[in-house]
């Protein structure tokens, strides 16, 4: 019997390739950039499994090119790059990497929230440029985090971890999600509200929702206009949750205090994009889960998903057919 052929679209960290090799023949795209689309289509023709990154588009075209495909495992918690319905129609199982990146990504949300609200990047630039000449009572005034209202859009695993950190800051935490989360409400003292109310009353808004057709540009011009002028917006979900052009206007015209973005639309964001030039916008290059421990855990979980699926066993982290935060 021929061993399963496993296509890996970027060399993952840790022991992932070793784990995959236990289940079949592994081919790894060797370069540190997204795999060429034509090459991926060619390699997929013989693939039993695809081990993908969020940079790969797993769509009808790719699935049609891979008649023997049995599983797609994404080294990410989000699977908006994968056509789940098309996979389901073909009986292809889909894996992802929840849980292992929850705390690390929540930490990044808080790093961005504090960096924006306390104007950390502006302060660093102030020192490095030689403008720090004396102490001044109103120098780079920011806004408080403690004893304010935190609004979380999408109370999944990461949203709940952000909420726990907010409770430790003495914040009132409100949230919006597709379904109520009574256990978390009781444990953390959270309150579920609609999006409009959340935007109107929150001092800090953190986006952790999944990207779906319903959440695309959820934060548009009207949403930004509804926010407080002293409020901050943090996005650690997906870039297209926010209308980028509307955000440029909101920050330029000071409709809101500032924004912290781990994800952008487009991504990567060009260095000459208007958002980059704004002093009240802190942007990092999709680093939410980027610690060695977390990325290695993600890579190895994605590999174990492949091994289990090829063996016809339950996957450690299979994407449900329906659901959301």
TIMILUM-476323 format. One record per residue (C-alpha): chain; residue number from 1; x, y, z. Coordinates in Angstrom, 1 decimal, decimal comma. Layout:
# residues N
kette nr x y z
A NUM X Y Z
...
***
This chain:
# residues 325
kette nr x y z
A 1 0,0 0,0 0,0
A 2 1,3 3,4 -0,9
A 3 2,0 5,7 2,0
A 4 -0,2 8,8 2,2
A 5 1,3 11,9 0,6
A 6 1,2 15,0 2,8
A 7 1,8 18,5 1,4
A 8 3,1 21,1 3,8
A 9 2,8 24,7 2,5
A 10 5,5 26,3 4,8
A 11 8,1 24,7 7,0
A 12 6,5 24,7 10,5
A 13 8,4 25,1 13,7
A 14 9,0 22,4 16,3
A 15 8,6 18,7 15,7
A 16 5,6 19,0 13,3
A 17 7,4 17,5 10,2
A 18 8,7 14,6 12,3
A 19 5,1 13,9 13,6
A 20 3,8 14,0 10,0
A 21 6,5 11,6 8,8
A 22 5,1 9,0 11,1
A 23 1,9 9,0 8,9
A 24 3,3 9,2 5,4
A 25 5,5 10,8 2,8
A 26 6,0 14,5 3,5
A 27 6,7 17,2 1,0
A 28 7,5 20,7 2,4
A 29 7,7 24,0 0,5
A 30 11,2 25,0 1,5
A 31 11,0 28,8 1,2
A 32 10,0 31,3 3,9
A 33 7,2 32,8 2,0
A 34 3,8 31,8 0,7
A 35 3,9 28,9 -1,7
A 36 3,4 29,7 -5,4
A 37 -0,2 29,0 -6,2
A 38 0,6 27,0 -9,4
A 39 3,0 24,8 -7,5
A 40 0,5 24,2 -4,8
A 41 -2,1 23,1 -7,3
A 42 0,4 20,7 -8,9
A 43 1,5 19,2 -5,6
A 44 -2,1 18,9 -4,4
A 45 -2,9 16,5 -7,3
A 46 -1,4 13,6 -5,4
A 47 -2,1 14,8 -1,8
A 48 -3,9 12,8 0,8
A 49 -3,4 15,7 3,3
A 50 -2,7 19,4 3,2
A 51 -1,0 21,1 6,1
A 52 -1,7 24,8 5,5
A 53 -1,0 28,3 6,8
A 54 -3,5 31,1 6,9
A 55 -1,8 32,5 3,8
A 56 -3,2 29,7 1,6
A 57 -6,6 29,8 0,0
A 58 -8,3 26,4 0,1
A 59 -11,1 26,9 -2,3
A 60 -13,0 25,0 -5,0
A 61 -10,1 25,4 -7,4
A 62 -7,6 23,8 -5,1
A 63 -10,0 21,1 -3,9
A 64 -10,8 20,2 -7,5
A 65 -7,1 19,7 -8,2
A 66 -6,8 17,3 -5,2
A 67 -9,2 14,4 -5,9
A 68 -7,6 12,2 -3,2
A 69 -7,6 14,8 -0,5
A 70 -8,9 13,5 2,9
A 71 -7,9 16,3 5,4
A 72 -6,8 19,9 5,5
A 73 -5,1 21,0 8,7
A 74 -4,6 24,7 9,2
A 75 -1,9 26,0 11,5
A 76 -4,2 28,7 12,9
A 77 -7,4 28,8 15,0
A 78 -9,2 30,8 12,3
A 79 -10,2 28,9 9,1
A 80 -11,6 31,8 7,0
A 81 -9,0 30,9 4,3
A 82 -10,7 27,5 3,9
A 83 -14,0 26,9 2,1
A 84 -15,5 24,6 4,8
A 85 -18,7 23,9 2,8
A 86 -16,7 22,8 -0,2
A 87 -14,6 20,5 2,0
A 88 -17,7 19,1 3,7
A 89 -19,3 18,3 0,3
A 90 -16,2 16,2 -0,6
A 91 -16,0 14,5 2,8
A 92 -12,7 16,3 3,6
A 93 -12,1 16,9 7,3
A 94 -10,7 20,2 8,5
A 95 -8,5 20,7 11,5
A 96 -7,2 23,9 13,2
A 97 -5,3 24,9 16,4
A 98 -7,6 26,3 19,1
A 99 -6,7 26,6 22,8
A 100 -2,9 26,5 22,5
A 101 -2,8 30,1 21,3
A 102 -5,5 31,5 23,5
A 103 -3,5 33,1 26,3
A 104 -0,7 34,3 24,0
A 105 -3,2 36,1 21,7
A 106 -5,1 37,6 24,7
A 107 -1,8 38,9 26,0
A 108 -1,2 40,6 22,6
A 109 -4,6 42,2 22,8
A 110 -3,7 43,7 26,1
A 111 -0,3 44,8 25,0
A 112 -1,9 46,7 22,1
A 113 -4,7 48,1 24,4
A 114 -2,1 49,5 26,8
A 115 0,3 50,7 24,1
A 116 -2,5 52,7 22,5
A 117 -4,2 54,0 25,6
A 118 -0,9 55,0 27,3
A 119 0,7 56,2 24,1
A 120 3,7 53,9 24,5
A 121 5,0 54,1 20,9
A 122 4,7 57,9 20,9
A 123 6,6 58,0 24,1
A 124 9,4 55,9 22,7
A 125 9,6 58,1 19,6
A 126 9,6 61,2 21,9
A 127 12,7 59,9 23,7
A 128 14,5 58,6 20,6
A 129 14,0 61,9 18,7
A 130 15,6 63,9 21,4
A 131 12,4 65,8 22,3
A 132 12,4 64,8 25,9
A 133 13,8 67,9 27,5
A 134 12,0 68,1 30,8
A 135 9,1 66,7 32,8
A 136 5,7 68,2 31,8
A 137 2,4 67,7 33,6
A 138 0,4 67,2 30,4
A 139 3,0 65,4 28,3
A 140 1,4 62,7 26,1
A 141 -1,7 62,3 28,2
A 142 -3,4 58,9 27,6
A 143 -6,5 57,3 28,8
A 144 -7,0 54,8 31,7
A 145 -7,6 51,1 31,4
A 146 -8,4 50,4 35,1
A 147 -11,9 51,0 36,3
A 148 -13,3 51,6 32,8
A 149 -15,6 49,6 30,5
A 150 -14,2 46,9 28,2
A 151 -16,3 45,8 25,3
A 152 -15,4 42,4 23,7
A 153 -16,8 41,6 20,2
A 154 -16,9 37,8 20,0
A 155 -16,6 35,9 23,2
A 156 -14,9 32,7 22,1
A 157 -11,8 31,3 23,8
A 158 -9,6 34,4 23,1
A 159 -12,4 36,8 24,0
A 160 -13,0 35,1 27,3
A 161 -9,2 35,3 28,1
A 162 -9,3 39,0 27,3
A 163 -12,3 39,4 29,6
A 164 -10,5 37,6 32,5
A 165 -7,6 40,1 32,2
A 166 -10,1 42,9 32,1
A 167 -11,7 41,8 35,3
A 168 -8,2 41,9 37,0
A 169 -8,0 45,6 36,0
A 170 -11,3 46,3 37,8
A 171 -13,1 46,9 34,5
A 172 -16,8 46,4 33,8
A 173 -16,8 43,9 30,9
A 174 -19,6 43,8 28,3
A 175 -19,6 41,5 25,3
A 176 -21,5 40,7 22,2
A 177 -21,7 37,3 20,6
A 178 -24,0 35,0 18,5
A 179 -24,9 33,1 21,6
A 180 -25,1 34,1 25,3
A 181 -22,4 32,7 27,6
A 182 -24,1 32,3 31,0
A 183 -21,3 30,4 32,7
A 184 -18,8 33,1 31,8
A 185 -21,2 35,8 32,8
A 186 -21,6 34,3 36,2
A 187 -17,9 33,5 36,7
A 188 -16,5 36,8 35,5
A 189 -19,5 39,2 36,0
A 190 -19,9 39,9 32,3
A 191 -22,9 41,4 30,7
A 192 -24,1 40,6 27,2
A 193 -25,3 43,6 25,1
A 194 -25,9 44,3 21,4
A 195 -23,2 45,8 19,3
A 196 -24,6 49,2 19,2
A 197 -24,8 49,4 23,0
A 198 -21,3 48,0 23,4
A 199 -19,8 50,6 21,0
A 200 -21,6 53,5 22,7
A 201 -20,6 52,6 26,3
A 202 -17,2 51,0 26,0
A 203 -13,9 52,8 26,7
A 204 -12,0 50,0 25,0
A 205 -13,3 47,8 22,3
A 206 -11,5 44,5 21,5
A 207 -12,3 42,5 18,4
A 208 -11,8 38,7 18,7
A 209 -14,6 37,5 16,5
A 210 -14,2 35,1 13,7
A 211 -14,3 36,4 10,1
A 212 -17,5 35,4 8,4
A 213 -19,7 37,0 5,8
A 214 -21,8 38,4 8,6
A 215 -18,8 40,0 10,4
A 216 -17,0 41,3 7,4
A 217 -16,6 45,1 8,0
A 218 -18,6 44,8 11,2
A 219 -16,7 47,9 12,3
A 220 -17,6 50,3 9,6
A 221 -18,0 54,0 9,5
A 222 -21,3 54,0 11,4
A 223 -19,8 51,8 14,1
A 224 -16,8 54,0 14,5
A 225 -19,0 57,1 14,7
A 226 -20,9 55,4 17,5
A 227 -17,8 55,0 19,6
A 228 -16,6 57,5 22,3
A 229 -14,0 60,0 21,3
A 230 -11,9 58,8 24,2
A 231 -12,2 55,1 23,2
A 232 -9,7 52,7 21,8
A 233 -10,2 49,9 19,3
A 234 -8,0 46,8 19,3
A 235 -8,2 44,1 16,6
A 236 -6,7 40,6 17,2
A 237 -9,3 38,8 15,1
A 238 -9,0 39,2 11,4
A 239 -8,3 42,4 9,4
A 240 -11,5 42,5 7,4
A 241 -13,6 42,8 10,6
A 242 -12,8 46,5 10,2
A 243 -13,4 48,8 7,2
A 244 -9,9 50,1 6,8
A 245 -10,8 53,3 4,9
A 246 -13,3 54,2 7,6
A 247 -10,7 53,6 10,3
A 248 -8,3 55,9 8,6
A 249 -10,9 58,6 8,7
A 250 -11,9 57,9 12,3
A 251 -8,3 58,1 13,5
A 252 -7,4 61,1 11,4
A 253 -10,4 63,1 12,5
A 254 -10,1 61,9 16,1
A 255 -13,5 60,2 16,3
A 256 -11,8 57,7 18,6
A 257 -8,6 58,0 20,7
A 258 -6,6 55,4 18,9
A 259 -6,4 51,9 17,5
A 260 -4,1 48,8 18,0
A 261 -4,0 46,4 15,2
A 262 -2,4 42,9 15,1
A 263 -4,3 42,2 11,9
A 264 -5,0 44,5 8,9
A 265 -6,8 44,6 5,6
A 266 -4,9 44,3 3,4
A 267 -2,3 42,1 5,0
A 268 0,6 42,8 4,9
A 269 -0,1 46,5 5,1
A 270 2,1 48,5 2,8
A 271 4,6 50,8 4,5
A 272 3,1 53,8 2,7
A 273 -0,5 53,1 3,8
A 274 -2,2 56,0 5,5
A 275 -2,7 54,0 8,7
A 276 1,0 53,5 9,2
A 277 1,6 57,3 9,3
A 278 -0,9 57,9 12,1
A 279 0,5 58,5 15,5
A 280 -2,6 57,2 17,2
A 281 -2,5 53,8 15,5
A 282 -0,2 51,0 16,7
A 283 0,3 48,2 14,1
A 284 2,2 45,0 14,5
A 285 2,7 42,3 11,8
A 286 0,2 39,6 13,0
A 287 2,2 38,6 16,1
A 288 -0,8 37,5 18,2
A 289 0,4 33,9 18,7
A 290 4,1 34,6 18,0
A 291 6,0 33,2 20,9
A 292 8,2 30,1 20,4
A 293 6,2 28,0 22,8
A 294 2,9 28,8 21,3
A 295 3,9 28,6 17,6
A 296 5,5 25,2 18,2
A 297 2,4 24,0 20,0
A 298 0,2 25,1 17,1
A 299 2,5 23,4 14,6
A 300 2,5 20,1 16,4
A 301 -1,3 20,2 17,0
A 302 -1,9 20,8 13,3
A 303 0,4 17,8 12,6
A 304 -1,5 15,6 15,0
A 305 -4,7 16,5 13,3
A 306 -3,3 15,2 10,0
A 307 -2,0 12,0 11,6
A 308 -5,4 11,2 13,3
A 309 -7,5 12,0 10,2
A 310 -5,3 9,8 7,9
A 311 -5,7 6,9 10,5
A 312 -9,5 7,4 10,5
A 313 -9,4 8,5 14,1
A 314 -10,9 11,5 16,0
A 315 -8,8 14,6 15,4
A 316 -7,5 16,5 18,4
A 317 -9,0 19,7 17,0
A 318 -11,5 19,3 14,2
A 319 -13,4 22,3 13,0
A 320 -17,1 21,9 13,7
A 321 -19,5 22,2 10,8
A 322 -21,3 25,1 12,4
A 323 -20,7 27,5 15,2
A 324 -19,1 30,8 16,1
A 325 -18,6 33,2 18,9
***
